């Protein structure tokens, strides 16, 4: 417990967490502080390219092996399966309709790439290596949860689900997935020489850009919390904290069975515990238009995201270290 509290304390006073806290506090205080949308989009593109490229370089050095294949398969299974668990938990803890519960569940089967990036930053700060191909695992975990949500609605008679002809194509060609996978392939092709050529662009500025991006995330989360007062009950809030802990535990067992390193296990726990607030909300607007955005966005971005950033990541790291003896 002392180790967990120590890690949490270190994480709480890190620049990236304090940047998020600044944005959250500013939004709750109704400050007029804003990050221009074009700037926020540019930072998002930068972060996705940098993490994807560095992951590809790591794979070019490491090579393709059985653990990589098993990790990709595990990511797909987790993304399909976690929404089923989330849906069951929501039906126990909340009075949400089938459609709203399925929409929320989809978010908790998909991933938050920013939480993943923050996790890699924490590992790098503690000099803990992780498999570079975990960024590919993140990519394959983006979309399957959406299909699980549609199946849940159909199975439980919720109605309202729309499997538009272009939805699958839109999911696969989602900008974040295309950029992440594309940068990963570029890194894998060019290898260490390619990284050396652009290191001054994607290595040195990374932490600073991440701080500004999390400042913007804090602003968005704070506005969402302010606008959704009265919409969510204690059961829904409890779910948004309990579900990441359960999912992280499943990720821990899965990572150890696959044979991932300590860093890889932690990243799989983080991916399992995170909740989407970009790709899945966009898909839900098309696939489940009857679902209430105030519910699924507030839970994923307003509750789970800050929980994972402040307490979750250090907790998952401490648990993984204890479990793996790392």
C-alpha positions as CSV (number, residue, x, y, z in Angstrom):
1,X,0.0,0.0,0.0
2,X,2.9,2.4,0.8
3,X,4.4,1.7,-2.6
4,X,1.0,2.4,-4.3
5,X,0.5,5.7,-2.4
6,X,4.1,6.7,-3.2
7,X,3.6,6.1,-6.9
8,X,0.3,7.9,-6.9
9,X,1.9,10.9,-5.1
10,X,4.6,11.0,-7.7
11,X,2.1,10.9,-10.5
12,X,-0.1,13.5,-9.0
13,X,2.7,16.1,-9.0
14,X,3.9,15.3,-12.5
15,X,3.6,18.1,-15.1
16,X,1.1,16.1,-17.2
17,X,-1.3,15.5,-14.3
18,X,-1.0,19.0,-13.0
19,X,-1.7,20.3,-16.5
20,X,-4.9,18.2,-16.6
21,X,-5.9,19.5,-13.1
22,X,-5.4,23.1,-14.3
23,X,-7.7,22.6,-17.2
24,X,-10.3,20.8,-15.0
25,X,-10.2,23.6,-12.3
26,X,-10.4,26.3,-14.9
27,X,-13.5,24.8,-16.5
28,X,-15.2,24.2,-13.2
29,X,-14.5,27.8,-12.2
30,X,-16.0,28.9,-15.5
31,X,-12.8,30.5,-16.7
32,X,-12.7,31.7,-20.4
33,X,-9.4,29.7,-20.9
34,X,-9.6,27.7,-24.1
35,X,-7.4,25.9,-26.5
36,X,-8.3,26.6,-30.2
37,X,-9.8,23.5,-31.8
38,X,-7.2,23.6,-34.6
39,X,-4.4,23.6,-32.1
40,X,-5.9,20.7,-30.1
41,X,-6.4,18.8,-33.3
42,X,-2.7,19.4,-34.3
43,X,-1.5,18.2,-30.9
44,X,-3.6,15.1,-31.2
45,X,-2.1,14.3,-34.6
46,X,1.4,14.9,-33.2
47,X,0.9,12.6,-30.3
48,X,-0.6,9.8,-32.4
49,X,2.2,10.0,-34.9
50,X,4.9,10.1,-32.3
51,X,3.7,7.1,-30.3
52,X,2.9,5.1,-33.4
53,X,6.3,5.8,-35.0
54,X,8.2,4.9,-31.9
55,X,6.2,1.7,-31.5
56,X,7.1,0.8,-35.1
57,X,10.8,1.4,-34.5
58,X,10.6,-0.8,-31.4
59,X,9.0,-3.6,-33.4
60,X,11.7,-3.3,-36.2
61,X,14.3,-3.8,-33.5
62,X,12.5,-6.5,-31.6
63,X,11.1,-8.5,-34.5
64,X,7.8,-10.3,-34.9
65,X,7.3,-13.2,-32.6
66,X,4.6,-15.3,-31.0
67,X,4.0,-12.9,-28.1
68,X,3.2,-10.1,-30.6
69,X,0.6,-12.3,-32.3
70,X,-0.9,-13.4,-29.0
71,X,-1.0,-9.8,-27.8
72,X,-3.0,-8.7,-30.9
73,X,-5.5,-11.6,-30.5
74,X,-5.8,-10.8,-26.8
75,X,-6.6,-7.2,-27.6
76,X,-9.4,-8.2,-30.0
77,X,-10.9,-10.6,-27.5
78,X,-10.7,-8.0,-24.7
79,X,-12.3,-5.3,-26.8
80,X,-15.2,-7.7,-27.8
81,X,-15.6,-9.1,-24.3
82,X,-15.2,-6.2,-21.9
83,X,-18.4,-4.5,-23.0
84,X,-20.4,-7.6,-22.1
85,X,-19.0,-7.4,-18.6
86,X,-19.6,-3.6,-18.4
87,X,-23.2,-4.0,-19.6
88,X,-23.9,-6.7,-16.9
89,X,-22.4,-4.4,-14.2
90,X,-24.4,-1.4,-15.4
91,X,-27.6,-3.3,-15.2
92,X,-26.8,-4.2,-11.6
93,X,-25.6,-0.8,-10.4
94,X,-27.8,1.6,-12.4
95,X,-31.2,2.0,-13.9
96,X,-30.0,2.9,-17.4
97,X,-32.0,1.8,-20.4
98,X,-30.7,-1.0,-22.6
99,X,-29.6,1.5,-25.2
100,X,-27.8,3.8,-22.8
101,X,-26.1,0.9,-20.9
102,X,-24.9,-0.6,-24.2
103,X,-23.6,2.7,-25.4
104,X,-21.7,3.2,-22.1
105,X,-20.4,-0.4,-22.3
106,X,-18.9,0.2,-25.8
107,X,-16.8,3.0,-24.3
108,X,-15.3,0.7,-21.7
109,X,-14.4,-2.0,-24.3
110,X,-12.6,0.5,-26.5
111,X,-9.5,2.5,-25.4
112,X,-8.3,6.0,-24.6
113,X,-5.1,6.6,-26.6
114,X,-4.3,9.6,-24.4
115,X,-4.4,7.4,-21.2
116,X,-2.1,4.9,-23.1
117,X,0.3,7.7,-24.0
118,X,0.3,9.0,-20.4
119,X,1.0,5.4,-19.2
120,X,4.0,5.1,-21.6
121,X,5.3,8.4,-20.2
122,X,5.1,7.1,-16.6
123,X,7.0,4.0,-17.6
124,X,9.7,5.9,-19.4
125,X,10.1,8.2,-16.4
126,X,10.7,5.1,-14.2
127,X,13.0,3.6,-16.9
128,X,10.7,0.6,-17.4
129,X,10.8,-0.9,-20.9
130,X,7.7,-2.1,-22.7
131,X,7.0,-3.9,-25.9
132,X,6.8,-1.3,-28.7
133,X,4.1,-3.3,-30.5
134,X,1.6,-2.5,-27.7
135,X,0.6,0.5,-29.8
136,X,-0.6,-2.0,-32.4
137,X,-2.7,-3.7,-29.7
138,X,-4.2,-0.3,-28.9
139,X,-5.2,0.1,-32.6
140,X,-7.0,-3.2,-32.8
141,X,-8.9,-2.5,-29.5
142,X,-10.5,0.7,-30.9
143,X,-13.5,-0.7,-32.9
144,X,-14.6,-4.2,-31.8
145,X,-16.4,-2.9,-28.7
146,X,-18.8,-0.9,-30.9
147,X,-20.0,-4.2,-32.6
148,X,-20.5,-5.7,-29.1
149,X,-22.7,-2.8,-28.1
150,X,-24.9,-3.2,-31.2
151,X,-25.2,-6.9,-30.4
152,X,-26.2,-6.2,-26.8
153,X,-28.9,-3.8,-28.0
154,X,-30.3,-6.4,-30.5
155,X,-30.1,-9.2,-28.0
156,X,-31.9,-7.3,-25.3
157,X,-34.6,-5.8,-27.5
158,X,-33.4,-2.3,-27.0
159,X,-34.2,-1.2,-30.5
160,X,-32.7,1.8,-32.1
161,X,-29.4,0.2,-33.3
162,X,-28.4,1.2,-36.8
163,X,-25.8,-0.8,-38.6
164,X,-25.3,1.7,-41.4
165,X,-23.6,0.3,-44.6
166,X,-20.6,2.6,-44.1
167,X,-20.3,2.3,-40.4
168,X,-17.7,-0.6,-40.4
169,X,-15.7,1.2,-43.1
170,X,-15.9,4.4,-41.1
171,X,-14.6,2.7,-38.0
172,X,-11.7,1.0,-39.8
173,X,-10.8,4.3,-41.5
174,X,-11.2,6.4,-38.4
175,X,-8.5,9.1,-38.5
176,X,-6.9,8.1,-35.2
177,X,-6.6,4.5,-36.2
178,X,-5.2,5.3,-39.7
179,X,-2.6,7.7,-38.3
180,X,-1.6,5.4,-35.4
181,X,-1.2,2.3,-37.7
182,X,0.3,4.4,-40.5
183,X,3.0,5.9,-38.3
184,X,3.6,2.5,-36.8
185,X,4.3,1.1,-40.2
186,X,6.6,4.0,-41.1
187,X,8.5,3.4,-37.9
188,X,8.8,-0.3,-38.6
189,X,10.0,0.3,-42.1
190,X,12.6,3.0,-41.4
191,X,13.7,1.6,-38.0
192,X,16.2,3.2,-35.7
193,X,17.8,5.3,-38.5
194,X,14.4,6.9,-39.2
195,X,13.9,7.7,-35.6
196,X,17.4,9.2,-35.3
197,X,16.5,11.5,-38.3
198,X,13.4,13.0,-36.7
199,X,14.2,12.5,-33.0
200,X,14.4,16.2,-32.4
201,X,10.7,16.4,-33.5
202,X,9.0,13.4,-31.9
203,X,11.2,12.7,-28.9
204,X,12.3,16.0,-27.2
205,X,9.0,18.0,-27.5
206,X,6.7,15.0,-26.7
207,X,6.3,15.7,-22.9
208,X,5.5,19.4,-23.5
209,X,2.9,18.7,-26.1
210,X,1.3,16.1,-23.9
211,X,1.0,18.6,-21.1
212,X,-0.8,21.1,-23.3
213,X,-3.0,18.4,-24.7
214,X,-4.0,17.3,-21.2
215,X,-4.7,20.9,-20.3
216,X,-7.3,20.8,-23.1
217,X,-8.6,17.5,-21.9
218,X,-9.1,18.9,-18.5
219,X,-11.1,21.8,-19.9
220,X,-13.3,19.4,-21.8
221,X,-13.8,17.1,-18.8
222,X,-14.6,20.0,-16.5
223,X,-17.2,21.4,-18.9
224,X,-18.8,18.0,-19.2
225,X,-19.0,17.5,-15.5
226,X,-20.5,21.0,-15.0
227,X,-23.1,20.5,-17.7
228,X,-24.2,17.0,-16.6
229,X,-25.1,17.7,-13.0
230,X,-28.1,15.7,-12.0
231,X,-27.9,13.3,-14.9
232,X,-25.9,10.6,-13.2
233,X,-26.5,8.7,-10.0
234,X,-24.1,7.2,-7.5
235,X,-24.4,3.8,-9.2
236,X,-23.2,5.2,-12.5
237,X,-20.3,7.1,-10.9
238,X,-19.4,3.9,-9.0
239,X,-19.4,1.9,-12.2
240,X,-17.0,4.4,-13.8
241,X,-14.4,3.7,-11.1
242,X,-15.1,0.0,-10.4
243,X,-15.1,-1.0,-14.1
244,X,-11.5,0.1,-14.8
245,X,-10.3,-1.8,-11.7
246,X,-12.0,-5.0,-12.9
247,X,-10.8,-4.5,-16.5
248,X,-7.2,-3.8,-15.4
249,X,-7.3,-7.0,-13.4
250,X,-8.3,-9.0,-16.5
251,X,-5.6,-7.2,-18.4
252,X,-3.1,-8.2,-15.8
253,X,-3.9,-11.9,-15.9
254,X,-4.0,-11.8,-19.7
255,X,-0.6,-10.0,-20.0
256,X,1.0,-12.5,-17.7
257,X,-0.4,-15.5,-19.5
258,X,0.9,-14.1,-22.8
259,X,4.3,-13.5,-21.4
260,X,4.6,-9.8,-21.7
261,X,7.3,-7.9,-19.8
262,X,6.4,-5.7,-16.8
263,X,6.0,-2.7,-19.0
264,X,3.8,-4.6,-21.5
265,X,1.6,-6.0,-18.7
266,X,1.1,-2.4,-17.3
267,X,0.2,-1.1,-20.8
268,X,-2.3,-3.9,-21.4
269,X,-3.8,-3.1,-18.0
270,X,-4.1,0.5,-18.9
271,X,-5.6,-0.3,-22.3
272,X,-8.2,-2.6,-20.7
273,X,-9.0,-0.1,-18.0
274,X,-9.3,3.0,-20.2
275,X,-12.5,4.2,-21.8
276,X,-12.9,5.8,-25.3
277,X,-14.1,9.4,-25.6
278,X,-13.3,10.0,-29.3
279,X,-13.9,7.1,-31.6
280,X,-16.8,5.5,-29.8
281,X,-18.8,8.6,-29.1
282,X,-18.6,9.4,-32.9
283,X,-19.8,5.9,-33.7
284,X,-22.6,6.0,-31.1
285,X,-24.1,9.1,-32.7
286,X,-24.6,7.0,-35.8
287,X,-25.2,3.5,-34.5
288,X,-27.2,4.3,-31.3
289,X,-28.7,7.8,-31.8
290,X,-31.1,7.3,-29.0
291,X,-28.3,7.0,-26.4
292,X,-27.7,10.0,-24.2
293,X,-24.3,11.5,-24.8
294,X,-24.4,13.3,-21.4
295,X,-24.2,9.9,-19.8
296,X,-21.5,8.1,-21.8
297,X,-19.3,11.1,-22.3
298,X,-19.4,12.2,-18.7
299,X,-18.6,8.7,-17.4
300,X,-15.7,8.0,-19.8
301,X,-14.1,11.5,-20.0
302,X,-15.3,13.1,-16.8
303,X,-14.9,10.2,-14.3
304,X,-12.8,7.3,-15.7
305,X,-10.3,9.4,-17.5
306,X,-9.2,11.5,-14.5
307,X,-9.4,8.5,-12.2
308,X,-7.0,6.6,-14.5
309,X,-4.6,9.5,-14.9
310,X,-4.3,10.3,-11.2
311,X,-4.7,7.0,-9.3
312,X,-5.3,4.3,-11.9
313,X,-1.9,4.3,-13.7
314,X,0.3,4.2,-10.5
315,X,-2.1,1.6,-9.0
316,X,-1.8,-0.7,-12.1
317,X,2.0,-0.3,-12.1
318,X,2.3,-1.2,-8.4
319,X,0.0,-4.2,-8.8
320,X,1.9,-5.4,-11.9
321,X,5.2,-5.1,-10.1
322,X,3.9,-7.1,-7.2
323,X,2.4,-9.8,-9.4
324,X,5.3,-10.1,-11.8
325,X,8.1,-9.6,-9.2
326,X,9.4,-6.7,-11.4
